Structures are given as C-alpha cells and as structure tokens.
Amino acid sequence: MPSTTLARGNALSTFYIQPSITPAAVAANITAAQTFTIAGLETTDHVTAVSCAAAQTAGVFIADARVSATNTLSVQFGNCTAGSLTPTAGSYYIDIVRIEGPLPTTAV
C-alpha cells in the first residue's frame, strides 16, 4: 500500500513476527552474530527489537539484530560470563519496520 514518499523517508509498515529459532553456544566474554532463515524479510527492513518469549539464559544478552540478506535475520548474542553459554531456543518476538522507498542521506 504505497503512499506519498517524503524526502525524509517513510515507514511503509511496522509488524511483529514470532519465529522459533535455535541459537548456537556463545563463547565466554564475546558477542557473536548468528543467522536464521525467516521467510519474507527484505534487505531494506529495519529490525527495531528482538526479545525471547521465555526467560533468556542468565548471562546472555542481545546486542544487535538486522536483516543481513533477503530472508535472513542476523542476531548478535552476547555472553558476559567466563564460560560458554547457549541462548534460549524457542520463540522470539521481533519488531520489523518496512521502509518505503530509498532512505535519504540527510535529515533535512
């Protein structure tokens, strides 16, 4: 449902998805990106929030998330402990903003 695009850029839609993912272990004291196939994601989508539907493994946090390729979600998990930890597997809530048209390079 396209609308009039302003020079400042627009969000075409905001939506939530709840895929089930199974992250791999994260080594001690690092952040590591992991990718997951999520049908329908576009490279211009902006991921604004990711959270685990259940309790996250103690010591694990989500540092960043983005669409790294078509149909591919990249989530950077962090581990702030001295041992390897595996993030919780299962449903994750993900907030996506789909951008309308190309984004401008300035805010004016």
N, C-alpha and C positions, 0 to 999 in steps of 0.2 A: 504494500500500500504506500507507494511513493507520495511524497508531499513536496512543497516548495523547499528547495535547499538554500539556506542562507550561507553566506561566505564563511561564517564561523563554524559550520558543521552541525549536524543534527544526529540525534539518536532515532533510528527508524523504529526500533522496538527494544524493550527490556523484557527478558524472560528468564525463568528458572528451570533448571533441569536437575534430575536426581539419579545419575548413573551409579552403578555399582562398580567399584574399582578395587584392585588388589595391589597395593604398593609393595615394593621390594624393601628389604632392610636398608637402613641408612647408617653408614659408619659413624663412629664417635666424633663429636665436635665439628661437624661439617653441615653444609646444605648440599643437596643433590637433586637435580631435576629428573623427573620420571615422566614418561609419556604414556597416554592412554587413548585408545581409539573411541571417539564419540561421534557418531554419525550426525551430519548436519552442521557441524561447526565450520565457520568460514575464517579465512586468514585475517579479515578485517574486523572480526568480532573482538570485543574488549571484555575480558573477564574481570569483574569487579569484586567478587567474593567467592571463596571456597571454604566450606566447613564440613566436618564429618557429622553425619546424622547421629552417631553414637559417641561415646566418650573416646577421645583420642588417646593414644598411648602416652603415658606420662613421659615428658622429656622431648616429645616430638612437636614441632610446630610447622605451619605452612608459611613459607617465606614469600612466595610469589606464585602466580599462575597466569598462563597466557595460552592463546591458540598458536601453536608453533607451526602448523601446516593444516591444510584442509582436513577436517575430521580428526584432528589430533590436539588433545589437551595436554599441556605441559604443566606439571605441578612441582614446585621446588619445595621439598620437605627438609626441615632442619632437625638436627639432633644435638641437643645441648648437654649431653651426658658423656661420660668416659667410656661407654660401651655401645656396641651396635644395637639399634632398636628398629623395629618394624612398625610403620604407621598402621593404624587400624584399617582393616579391609572391610568393605561394605558400601553402603550408600553415602554419597557426599552431595551436599547442596551446592549448586554452582549458579551464580548470577551472571548472566550474559547481557551485554549491551551491543546490539547490532547497529553499526554506523551506516548512515545514509550518505552515499557519495564519498568522494575523497576528502580526507581531513585537511584543513588549512594548515599552513606552517606558522601562522601568527595568530594572536588573539584579537586583532583589530579588523 
